[in-house]
Amino acid sequence: MDNTSQIEYWNGPAGQKWVRDADRMDVMLSPFVEPIISSVLPAPGQSVIDIGCGAGALSLNLAASAVNVSVT
């Protein structure tokens, strides 16, 4: 599978907009981080995959709790 169109998309204006708005998105989504972690209740050493991880706030919080996190 060729990812050329996705590479071009994210290296263009869409990627620049994402970088510009990443902090704002983290602030908007921050109220949901703790409720998500509480509902999943990952145990130390457990693996979690965060699909569509945004700027990574949820992934970073999960990783801080000694959970093995993969992002995509």
SULPELIN-V871998 format. One record per pair of residues at least 6 apart in sequence whose ideal C-beta (glycine too) atoms are under 7 Angstrom apart, sorted by the first residue. I is the first residue (numbers start at 0). J is the second residue. D is the distance in whole Angstrom. If there is no record, write none. Layout:
BEGIN
I:J:D  I:J:D
END
This chain:
BEGIN
21:54:4  24:53:6  24:54:6  25:54:5  25:56:5  28:53:6  28:56:6  29:56:6  32:56:6  32:57:5  32:60:5  35:57:6  36:60:6  36:61:7  41:47:5  41:61:6  41:64:7  41:66:4  43:65:4  43:66:7  45:66:6  45:67:7  46:67:4  46:69:7  47:61:5  47:66:5  47:68:5  48:69:5  48:71:7  49:57:6  49:58:5  49:68:6  49:70:5  50:71:5  52:58:5  52:70:4  55:70:7  58:68:5  58:70:5  61:68:5  62:68:5
END
